[in-house]
Amino acid sequence: MSQMDSTVGISRQIVDHEEAQRQLGICTSCRYCEGYCAAFKSVTRHRAFDVATVSHIANLCHNCRGCYYACQYTEPHEFSLNIPALLANVRAQNWEENIYPKVVTRQMQRHVWPYVLLTVLFIVLFSTAVGAPWASALPFYSVISHNMMVLIFLPLFVLPVVALILGLRRYWRSIGGDPLKLVHVKHAIASAATMKQLDGGQGQGCNYEKGERYTSVRRWAHQATMYGFLLCFLSTSVATLYHYLLNSPAPYSFFSLPKLFGVSGGLLLTCGCAVLIYLKRLAHADLGSQKRQRAEFTFTTLLLLVGLTGLLLYWCSGTPVAGGLLIVHLSVVATFFIAIPYSKMSHGFFRLAALCRESQLAAR
Amino acid sequence: MLKVLDAPAADRSLITPGAGSKVADVLVIGGGNAGLCAAISAAEAGASVTLLERAPVPYRGGNSRHTRNFRCSHEDSLGVLSGQYGVDEFYDDLLRVTKGNTDESLAKMVIRNAPESYEWMARQGVIFQPSLSGTLSLSRTNAFFLGGGKALVNAYYQRCEDLGIKIHYDATVIDLHIENKEFDGALVEMNGKQRYLRASSVVIAAGGFEANKEWLADAWGEAAKNFLIRGTPYNRGEVLRQMLSLGADSIGDPTQCHAVAIDGRAPEYDGGIVTRLDCVPFSVVLNKHGQRFYDEGEDVWPKRYAIWGRLVAAQPDQVAYSLVDEKSRELFMPSVFPAISCNSLEELTEKLGLPLEQSVETIKSFNKSCGTGEFHATELDGLCTRGLDVEKTNWARPLDTPPFYGYELRPGVTFTYLGINVDSTARVTFNNKQAENIWAAGEIMAGNILGEGYLAGFGMTIGTVFGRIAGQQAGQYVTNG
């Protein structure tokens, strides 16, 4: 272990509300971290921390860990603060409490097996359904017809999104949110789009993979992942429009919108996820939610596979592995769709909600 | 609870002056702000540097861990500092708090050098931010560190590592070998073993003795036992004592320490910022016999903050109790410990362990003596009592609106004034003559400038400016042969 590693003590992972009140009570008496992020600006507005306030602060936190490494009260100090872990645990508890069915959320937040099981299940299902040989160089829709894909994927996408929306509504009520106005959403989206909060307050970045040293790698990797994902989503949406409105089915040439969005998005998504996984392996596990670590790794890997298999499919189209690749790609995409509300993926939506709420509160 | 052991007895047979190789050109003793600035500056001057830090990694940085800003003069806006804060205004502020107990030429040198040091700090990786909420009054005079003093300390340690400075943690200096004003080496305990470390020059930046209660008891007697130490438990003054016994000229009042009134439930050591209590001006303060003893409303709190440590230290058992009612609850920053709250004064005095009859009597006569007028929390409002032995001259409002809240107050020691004398090049003197190769910086020499009182953020300015000078001088002493 290097010198900087030993600044991290054994840290608390307790998340009962009393512990949150205790730790945040110390923060609001100190306020040295106010410059780091919106979570601390919110902390300093309070003297007491009820459940709703703690939830709100937790969902503003980006786990940049600046406050941990700057804190004079971390272990071995008897005050034993570990705000990044505390808030990570509270956040995940919010997701587990608000997204139904709770049992699914809980399993997918904490375990690897649901992801593996779903992916395998889909591979078997698709292979059986299409009955196509694995080694097939057939054109795209000769393996699975477009209508069949829509039939399968529309409910796989819509049902989880409904679960997510209902969960967000429940969360919004639990933190006492006011009716949303466009200006709040605008603030929130502007903040998320630039990933403002991950700049560490003064542009110095996070204390993540290099412990007490600030770096901006996580911010860029996260940005690549988010925009990569959005581009892939855009690619699929545009392709669907092409198919139905322009009556122009896949495959498309490289200089078509679906391909341009898809390839650039796939590259960003794959590289972004790969870097995020690498950084997470270097970062200290006890500054996050430890019992959800493995599921977080699994989810990011799933997202990486969505991008990677998509890219491979593009490069290998017309070769004998294309059929098999398509089945694998569709299976990870299907698993991903189901995982949207139940996995770490939900953090983005809860964060947006928290940023909307913060915009409301800051305007008071 | 953190317990710092005394330094072990020195094994003097290990001290071999003039013999054996040197560990570095420059040895820096102390790894707080001043020592770190010295180590970096010496390395930048081309010297090889070894730094000794008495604490383990989590507690490294001395009391700099608990600081949060740097007082800085500036003719124009500078970084996060707005407006102008001239050298003369800064010096006037210093004269006011020290009542003239300062060295004008050293003080002005520090003040003039501050803006250049600000830029130097930023180049080393220290990140500044505009002043925090609740500290707007300092936005012109004090530059705040993003994340506070520990973030600053981290930045400096990273810079030291990048410069190849050798850092020893858990390293206690138990003896120094100085002959004819010339340093030869230090006997250091590290990893349970004693080693004699030789170097061509030395910078002493080992802080004061505020965490050494036995030493504090020399001046304060039994009372010292009830003091709380606000900062690091590692400032035990061992190096200061060695320097003085080796004949270094002393400076500063050996009996004085800077103490403030803090929450009596704070840990014995290292409670830091969160144990402060700002409620005194809006409260009635009783001693353990239920009597008032000083004008709580004498001036705005930042100006009276520092005298209450001594006031409480002079009370029986070094304890006092600050009582407010619901009217004042939101007027001050919360302490980390929740107030004792009750719906009646009788109940509150009982819970605080105060004598019931006397306490209630004191509060009743206080309430009766409160005049009428308009209350202004943020300015001297002249709302005073009339006819009491100890009047309250501002913010005097009767305690009559339940719930009532009570806090226990104890003296919290921040730093000590006794130190070693230095000249304007940070060089230590023996019998008024310059030492050959010994420099000092930080709290251990701050008494040269801060003879009494305190000015927020000025300790960091003294430590940074003198740390840089001491490091440059000690480095150049070696590199220029």
Chai-1 contact restraints between the chains, C-beta under 6 A:
chainA,res_idxA,chainB,res_idxB,connection_type,confidence,min_distance_angstrom,max_distance_angstrom,comment,restraint_id
A,S6,B,V57,contact,1.0,0.0,6.0,A-B,restraint_1
A,T7,B,V57,contact,1.0,0.0,6.0,A-B,restraint_2
A,T7,B,P58,contact,1.0,0.0,6.0,A-B,restraint_3
A,I26,B,V274,contact,1.0,0.0,6.0,A-B,restraint_4
A,I26,B,V336,contact,1.0,0.0,6.0,A-B,restraint_5
A,S29,B,V274,contact,1.0,0.0,6.0,A-B,restraint_6
A,S29,B,P334,contact,1.0,0.0,6.0,A-B,restraint_7
A,S29,B,V336,contact,1.0,0.0,6.0,A-B,restraint_8
A,C30,B,I273,contact,1.0,0.0,6.0,A-B,restraint_9
A,C30,B,V274,contact,1.0,0.0,6.0,A-B,restraint_10
A,R31,B,L132,contact,1.0,0.0,6.0,A-B,restraint_11
A,Y32,B,R68,contact,1.0,0.0,6.0,A-B,restraint_12
A,Y32,B,G148,contact,1.0,0.0,6.0,A-B,restraint_13
A,C33,B,G147,contact,1.0,0.0,6.0,A-B,restraint_14
A,E34,B,L132,contact,1.0,0.0,6.0,A-B,restraint_15
A,G35,B,Q129,contact,1.0,0.0,6.0,A-B,restraint_16
A,G35,B,L146,contact,1.0,0.0,6.0,A-B,restraint_17
A,T44,B,S133,contact,1.0,0.0,6.0,A-B,restraint_18
A,R47,B,P334,contact,1.0,0.0,6.0,A-B,restraint_19
A,A70,B,G147,contact,1.0,0.0,6.0,A-B,restraint_20
A,A70,B,G148,contact,1.0,0.0,6.0,A-B,restraint_21
A,A70,B,K150,contact,1.0,0.0,6.0,A-B,restraint_22
A,A70,B,A151,contact,1.0,0.0,6.0,A-B,restraint_23
A,Q72,B,R65,contact,1.0,0.0,6.0,A-B,restraint_24
A,Q72,B,H66,contact,1.0,0.0,6.0,A-B,restraint_25
A,Q72,B,K150,contact,1.0,0.0,6.0,A-B,restraint_26
A,Q72,B,G272,contact,1.0,0.0,6.0,A-B,restraint_27
A,P76,B,P58,contact,1.0,0.0,6.0,A-B,restraint_28
A,E78,B,P267,contact,1.0,0.0,6.0,A-B,restraint_29
A,Q202,B,I127,contact,1.0,0.0,6.0,A-B,restraint_30
A,Q202,B,L146,contact,1.0,0.0,6.0,A-B,restraint_31
A,Q204,B,I127,contact,1.0,0.0,6.0,A-B,restraint_32
A,E212,B,N154,contact,1.0,0.0,6.0,A-B,restraint_33
A,R213,B,Q158,contact,1.0,0.0,6.0,A-B,restraint_34
